Amino acid sequence: MKAALLSIGDELLLGETVDTNAAVIAGRLYGVGVAVRRQLTVGDDEEAIAEALDSLAAEHQLVIATGGLGPTDDDVTARAAAQASGRRLVLHEEALARLQDFFARRGREMHPANERQCLLPARVTLVPNPTGTASGFQLLHRDCLLIFLPGVPGEMVRMLEETVLPLVLARRDESRVVRTRQLTLFGVSEAEIGARLTGLTVARPGLGVAYCVDYPLVQVRLRGEGDGSEAVQRLLDGAAAEVRERLGEHIVAEDGESIDLAVARLFREKRVSLALAESCTGGLIAKRITDVAGSSAYFLLGAVTYANGAKVRLLDVPEELLAAKGAVSAEVAMAMAKGARRLAGSDLALAVTGIAGPEGGDAVKPVGTVFIALADRAGCTSKEYRFSGSRDQIRTVTAVTALDWLRRRLLTL
Amino acid sequence: MKAALLSIGDELLLGETVDTNAAVIAGRLYGVGVAVRRQLTVGDDEEAIAEALDSLAAEHQLVIATGGLGPTDDDVTARAAAQASGRRLVLHEEALARLQDFFARRGREMHPANERQCLLPARVTLVPNPTGTASGFQLLHRDCLLIFLPGVPGEMVRMLEETVLPLVLARRDESRVVRTRQLTLFGVSEAEIGARLTGLTVARPGLGVAYCVDYPLVQVRLRGEGDGSEAVQRLLDGAAAEVRERLGEHIVAEDGESIDLAVARLFREKRVSLALAESCTGGLIAKRITDVAGSSAYFLLGAVTYANGAKVRLLDVPEELLAAKGAVSAEVAMAMAKGARRLAGSDLALAVTGIAGPEGGDAVKPVGTVFIALADRAGCTSKEYRFSGSRDQIRTVTAVTALDWLRRRLLTL
């Protein structure tokens, strides 16, 4: 089944609203084995919408349109649908009854402007909207099923799940199955990954591979298509095993689990507690750790010691050490980690100190110089890094590197 | 100038990635007076991209395409551009020299696969990419300017600002002037803002007003269009003054300055130092403070005291107080703020403690209960909030509320 999406709204073309509906619908359709071939956005313009509907209907078997079903003058999708399909616009009695009921249940008076939302092309079938005033509807045009949903994300999603997906499932070609698998890699470039995975699809018909950079991570996305879910499962299992074989040391998470969630899961599984001491990341690592609900079970404290005085007072970093080695040094990173561990009484303590820039670098320690240290009961290790990029990039890659240190250490426990 | 956008990538049509690039580019083009007429998304498919380029070029004077310029096999945008414009694919010497330089500056070996990113249609002009390996480029086809940018948002935005917008400004109709002005509001709903600004455009021909929610902030965007920049400037000055008159107490930043940057500017201007003590925000406020380069001049330290023991050990919060009042209380928030100020020796210290959820709430202190406290030489004040939404939303609105506390306090100094 060839599918297309049409997003309608001036706010999308003015850049005032990010179109999340398209991604949500595409993802759900993909989940039931229907791949979207193209997605188009037009403004609140009757001619433009009608033309888009007609041309998309000519090349696809399913078109889902969102937006332009509200009660105000700039909502013209129903009129455009009537024009594109050569139908009259009529007052839809069932839609009107539903809308009156919608207001009655809420004990509210229906505004006359809302009746406009029941003017639909003749002979359409309703797509019920349990949570809003806009009536969804569907019609056949040029052998293409055109489905119209409101642009309000919450209303749209519920109508998609309750009515549209069952409808699509009933119409699609049953025999084809599509599944995906995702692996998240760190510490290796997209170019290198592509090179190491050369030939992965050879002798694996139905397998597709795509790469997506989410700096500093790279996602490898495997897509399997075939007859029957078992065969597709085997295809993806084989391909994922091959990726692990070729790039295993760089895989930090699989199947939608982020590195943050993988680290959180390991902390829970291993029953180990954590303290952090951050200089150049300024709280970013603590923020990412505590983004995960339930992190209070293992995260005891974080010290954001931006000033040297704070390193001395909070973490007992010796002043002489700071004077002799500088705040950005392996020795200070280790003193910070040990100090944080002592202060928190935690199993592990991780510390970072570095120069995120754009100022503060010199020839010996340029911008991007970062030391990471990890202390545990047995002692403390540290390593120097030279990262590049903007302040934001250096802070982000430092945080991900720190999370990967924790992940690797937790795996050994 | 009629403009269109083309987004390229299987991940967009599979719903794995939300297309934020389209909104960013549309918004920036609108800011220089160019309205996008349509936006199209296609997958990583050479034929589909070439066909889309050709048909968009026939109906527009400007097409900006993003995505598909990476080093791997699924990146086929340059090949499609060559096909659509009837050109050969050639190794672009300048692009190659730039790329070699890119790797040399970072002290890294260039992977052979990256050379593929310099295979571009013949006779194109480069759009330099200072932060990544993908070469942007532009070419004329059917009297339409086609511009190709990578899909990585950070790289794309920088190229858009440094090269594309000046290029567009030089080509568009010179006589009409379009300027925008932006005011950022906090603590007031979009509906309330709309009601209070009723009639703003009356008697102000050429003025447009749009609203954009960037939770928990709302941006009011004024757009002035007219003949001559002085007249447009006056129009916008008058409208902005009216917005300040009607909603002044809620304006936290103007003209692209975020609330984070406004706070940073005030700290520098007032020469005041800061310490933070965070519980439920877990480092998020420190992260936002240190996102700004130069924050080490005023930010001394942050204590992320997630566990009760950390509050006691780091901030000298009395154990009896924690037992009597609970960690989420006005008394503990004030003890945290005073403790952080004492520890850092700072002028100001801000503390937050609360329940971000989804677990941990009860009838008396439901999820979303947050206490903020601010200590200075004269004493300490605190306030209780009841925020709603997801864990992420509660943490974000808490951080913005805290930044707004700092902003208001600094303005009184």
Interface residues (C-beta under 8 A of the other chain):
Chain A: E11 L12 L13 L14 G15 E16 T17 V18 D19 T20 A22 A23 V24 I25 A26 G27 R28 L29 Y30 A35 V36 R37 R38 Q39 L40 T41 V42 G43 A48 A52 T180 Q182 S189 E190 A191 E192 I193 G194 A195 G208 V209 A210 Y211 C212 V213 Y215 R221 R223 L276 E278 T281 G282 G283 L284 I285 A286 K287 I289 T290 D291 A293 G294 S295 S296 F299 L300 L301 G302 A303 V304 T305 Y306 A307 G309 A310 R313 L314 L343 A344 G345 A356 G357 P358 E359 R386 S388 G389 S390 R391 D392 Q393 R395
Chain B: S7 G9 D10 E11 L12 L13 L14 G15 E16 T17 V18 D19 T20 A22 A23 V24 I25 A26 G27 R28 L29 Y30 A35 V36 R37 R38 Q39 L40 T41 V42 G43 D44 A48 A52 G70 P71 T72 D73 D74 R105 R106 G107 H111 P112 A113 N114 T131 T133 V152 G154 A210 Y211 C212 R221 L276 E278 T281 G282 G283 L284 I285 A286 K287 I289 T290 D291 A293 G294 S295 S296 F299 L300 L301 G302 A303 V304 T305 Y306 A307 G309 A310 R313 L314 L343 A344 G345 A356 G357 P358 E359 R391 D392 R395
